[in-house]
Amino acid sequence: MNYAKVSPAIINPLYKSYEEIHASELDQALILLVETRVSQINGCAYCCRLHAEMIRQDHGIEQVKLDKLPAWFNSNIYSPKEKLALEWAEALTTNPRQSVLDEIKVRLDDIFTEKEIVDLTATISLMNALNRMAVSLGDRSE
C-alpha cells in the first residue's frame, strides 16, 4: 500500500519531520546509527537497507560499526555517547518500565544537551512510527 498517497495529510508531516531531524544539529552519524538500530529491532527490512546505504555514503561511520550494531553493547568501537544513544533507542523502542527510562535519562543529561535529548528522542520516536507504517502497510518484497 502506498500509505503516503492514501493519506498525505497525515503521512507527509512525518516525512517532513524526518527531513528536519536530518537537518538538525544532532550528529548525523549518531542519527543514522540510532535509526538503523531501531529499524533492526522493529524488523523493518526496507528501513534497515535504506539506513545501511546512507551509512555507507560517507557519514563517518566505518562498516565495522554497522556490522556490530546488533551487539553494540558488547563492543568497544562505539563511543560512550553512541552507546548511550543506542541504549536510549532500545529502551524507547521496547517500552521498559518508567524507572529504567528515568535512570537512562539521568545519564543522558550528563552527556547530551537538552536540545540533543529532544532531537534524539524525536528521532527514535519518529523512526518507530515510520517502521511500523512500513512493516504493517508497506511493500515487503525487498
C-alpha positions, 0 to 999 in steps of 0.5 A: 500500500502506498500509505503516503498517497492514501493519506498525505495529510497525515503521512507527509508531516512525518516525512517532513519531520524526518527531513528536519531531524536530518537537518538538525544539529544532532550528529548525523552519524549518531542519527543514522546509527540510532535509526538503523538500530531501531529499524533492526529491532522493529524488523523493518527490512526496507528501513534497515537497507535504506539506513545501511546505504546512507551509512555507507555514503560517507557519514563517518561511520566505518562498516565495522560499526554497522556490522556490530550494531546488533551487539553494540553493547558488547563492543568497544568501537562505539563511543560512550555517547553512541552507546548511550544513544543506542541504549536510549533507542532500545529502551524507547523502542521496547517500552521498559518500565518508567524507572529504567527510562528515568535512570537512562535519562539521568545519564543522558543529561550528563552527556547530551544537551537538552536540545540533543535529548529532544532531537534524539528522542524525536528521532527514535520516536519518529523512526518507530512510527515510520517502521511500523507504517512500513512493516504493517502497510508497506511493500515487503518484497525487498 
